[in-house]
Amino acid sequence: MRKQIFTLIIMAATLSTVVSCGEDDPIQTSSCSDGIQNGDETGVDCGGSCQPCGSADLSGEVSTEVTLDASVTYKLTGSYVVKKGGILNIPAGTKIEATGGTSAYIAVAQGGKIFIDGNKDNPVVMTSGSSNPAAKDWGGLVICGNAPTNVGSTATSEVAGLTYGGNMADDNSGSIRYLRIEYTGATFNSSKEFNGLSLFGVGSGTTLEYVQSFEGGDDGIEFFGGTVNGKYLVSTNSGDDSIDFADGWAGTGEYWYISGSAKAGIEGSNNGDNGDAAPVTNATLKNITVAGPVTEGALYYKEGGGNFTIDNLYISGVDLGVKAKSTDAEAGVRIENGDLKMTNVQFAENVDGFTLTDYTGANQSFINQGIATGAGNGAAAPNWTAGWTRGLSNSGVSKENLAGEVTGDVSLKADVEYQLTSAFVVKEGGKLTIPAGTVIKATGGTSSYIAVAQGGQIFINGEANNPVIMTSNSATPAAKDWGGLVICGKAPTNVGSVATSEVAGLTYGGNTTDDSSGSIRYLRIEYTGASFNSSKEFNGLSLFGVGSGTTLEYVQSFEGGDDGIEFFGGTVNGKYLVSTNSGDDSIDFADGWAGTGEYWYISGSAKAGIEGSNNGDNGNATPVTTATLKNITVVGPVTEGALYYKEGGGNFTIDNLYISGVDLGVKAKSTDAEAGVRIENGDLKMTNIQFANNVAGFALTDYTGTNQSFISEGTTTGAGNGADAPDWTNGWTKGL
């Protein structure tokens, strides 16, 4: 048998120990496995005939099966290579300290195997032996397999000089679990440096889980072709890229937590010499966090890139999302072909000058933003890193971007300020929960809005002293800074069985009267109403065909550029609503709305306090708007009446309405024939209406028809306190 070179220098070891307590006492022998120091052992189950105990030098080759001892601190003085047929077992808690610079590394050759069996409380640690450890103190861990690459049928690893590659996709180089590699990256020359972990043509039969590269001088972890999958990987403070893959890697990466990259968070390429080399890099990445800063993007798509599918990617503190050089023709072709697909990508704590990508080609839609958890905890270290990693901070971020789509169950966090950078849409089947105290600040004009599609749900769980706030991100906020909140349901309208919302372009309507789009309580919406064109503007809150199963209570629109709150058909009821300083009407309902409004406090309408209509194209469209309003206050001035009954009006029953500081009670155009017919038929019933502080020239109504008795005056409290803000507005509203 070939002699194995494996040097062990035993420190403080006694070759034999005999303990005698009497002439007839038997001689104790070493058991080496009973957890007791006995026989010639110098420690518990080590030393003497049990070997090793203390520390040992590690170098040479492994050609049979070798098992290290966790009770020994190994000194890696040179290269230690597992040759073909060799097996190296490293148990939990083993520590290996490297002392030899570039000559000190551990490598597994083709046909060799390594089994690193750490656990979360007792990882295997490969580190520097220096008293002042630093990046580049030693090489790293190199594994070479027989799986395919695109650099030839076989190649030589750029470090360690071992062959790799082949056609065995399921090749097995062993198993690595719970390993921390520290202070690697020793330099051969200007173009060759060790990575923390280098995987050359490693096959999918190899297990690679729970590995951290810490303070590496070059890349943290790099895949050079192969098919091995990498799960629960951490790269911290790498001197180059954090995790790099190239040369036709065809694998899946899941749960990667990356922080402190000197260059790119992730660098993904096909082939540095030929961007079209085959097999093309084919990477599936999911549940990834990249925490900046970076200097070459969270993702650098280069040297032909490849086919990348990336989902649930959380990116924090970067100035660039995706880097792709304009001179990289092959990468550009793949982006244009849709080979780079990024979904549910969320950005947080953007650095000044942030751009989504520096790619200048026609396809600018390959990044689809959304809500992401990344590696499990957003920007903060995920729970699965606890116990075996080092150098990670569990602090999260204070700002996150909101954009994209919600298709599952998503909850925002009250301690994060959200930057609404574009449309954020809850799709069918999606559920968005927003807790009390959450603040969302919009930055994108008309492109910035929140919408709930049919079949989606939103749950806004504000509190009286801790509302949810949707507002402008401008330093000098003003009406029309952003869109607003749009909700689309499946309840009936009179504009057709299905229609398209005038803003957000979503379908709405149907025949489900009790449809539920969720629950909204204690919400303040500020500075909305961005304009699409002269006829289309966002409202603060737009309700398209929303059903009665939806809860709508304690909502304020403040300084909106168009209507404050508008009901487009549907059957939802609205209680405890406030509209303050709207650029058009304060609260508007139309298109067959069949609901009840209670406790509305309205002030500062540019046009009507309340605008109620049936249908702008057909005043007799069915189902006819049927509104029950009670306990309402309208505080002027107004320019189109406290109530504007228009476009066919509808069946309105209004009671306990307090109106202050207006020049006109009810506006109804003489040219609106359908509205006139309904007033004459008694379909507009207004009881217990009180007027106060009338403006000069005040008129009860400008309706000129025969029926002048549809308004019955009385003494009222309105929304609860006459013209003054009612008690139920305390704590969560603004500007009252």
Secondary structure, 3 states (H helix, E strand, C coil): CCCCCECCCCCCCCCCCCCCCCCCCCCCCCCCCCCCCCCCCCECCECHHHCCCEEEEEEEEECCEEECCCCEEEEEEEEEEECCCCEEEEECCCEEEECCECCCEEEECCCCEEEEECECCECEEEEECCCCCCCCCECCEEEECCCCCCCCCCEECCCCCCEECCCCCCCCCEEEEEEEEECCCCEEECCEECCCEEEECCCCCCEEEEEEEECCCCCCEEEECCCCCEEEEEEECCCCCCEEEECCCEEEEEEEEEECCCCCCEEEECCCCCCCCCCCCEEEEEEEEEECCCCCCCEEEECCCCEEEEEEEEEECCCEEEECCCCCHHHHHHHHCCCEEEEEEEEECCCCCCEEECCCCCCCCCEEEECCCCCCCCCCCCHHHCCCCCCCCCCCCCEEEEEEEECCEEECCCCCEEEEEEEEEECCCCEEEEECCCEEEECCECCCCEEECCCCEEEEECECCECEEEEECCCCCCCCCECCEEEECCCCCCCCCCEECCCCCCEECCCCCCCCCEEEEEEEEECCCCEEECCEECCCEEEECCCCCCEEEEEEEECCCCCCEEEECCCCCEEEEEEECCCCCCEEEECCCEEEEEEEEEECCCCCCEEEECCCCCCCCCCCCEEEEEEEEEECCCCCCCEEEECCCCEEEEEEEEEECCCEEEECCCCCHHHHHHHHCCCEEEEEEEEECCCCCCEEECCCCCCCCCEEECCCCCCCCCCCCCHHHCCCCCCC
